[in-house]
Amino acid sequence: MLIHVLLFASASQMVGERQITVEVDQAATLADLARAVSDKCPELSSLISISRWAVDQQFATLTTQISDQQEIALIPPVSGG
């Protein structure tokens, strides 16, 4: 299935896009998606390990099963003040 991943902040800047699309198996989890994103965009590899994932605007764990009907976002650490 094709999954559209929304990218924010430094993740978006690294890739030069606000969204990428990757292909994963039907029974994929966020861990599977993280590997697919890393394969497609190696520049995100180090960032993925310290980022959070959101599914339908809720933080999720790497064991969360996903579908192509969900909104999925990679949210890197942010700082501010």
N, C-alpha and C positions, 0 to 999 in steps of 0.2 A: 504494500500500500504506500501511497505517497503522503508524506507528512510535511506540512508547511510549518516552519519554525520561525517565530518572531524573534528578532534580535534587538537588544537594547544597549545603549551606552557604548562601552568599549568593544563589545562583541560586534555591534553594527559597524563601528569605525574600522575594526580590523578587516572585515570582509568587504566593506563598502556597499553593503546592502542592509535593508531593514528586515528582510525575510529571505530564507533559503528553503529549498525543497529537497528532501532526501527520501529514499525508498527503504522501507523496512518490511519484515515479515508481518503477517496478519496478527500474530500473537505477541507483538513486540511490547517491550517495557521501555521506560525512560532510559534505562541502562543501554538497551539496544540502540535507541535513538542517539544517545550520546556518542556511541561508537561510530554510528553512521555519519553524524555531523563531523566528528573528528577526521574520519576518512575523507569526507568531501572538502573540508576546510581545515587542513592541518594547522593553520595559524591559530585556530581556536582551541587546540588540544590542551594547552596549559591553563587556559581560562576556564574550560569546562569543569575541570576538577575542583575549582573554587567557586563555582556559580551555583545558583539555585534554578530549579525547573518549576514552571507553573503550568498547570493543566486547567483550562477553563477558569482562569484568573484565581486559582488557589494553588499555593505551594504544594508540591508533591515530592515523593521519594523516588529513588531510582527503580524501585520494584513496582511502581505504578504501571499497570497495563494501559496502553493508549490505543486510540482509534483515529482514523482520518477525519472524523467528524468533530474532533475536539480542537480548541485553540491551545496551542503549545508555545511556550515562550522560554527562552534562555535568558536568565537575569543575572548578569555578572555583579560582583560586589561594587558598591557605590560608596563614595565618601562625600561629605558635604558639611555644611554648617550654616 
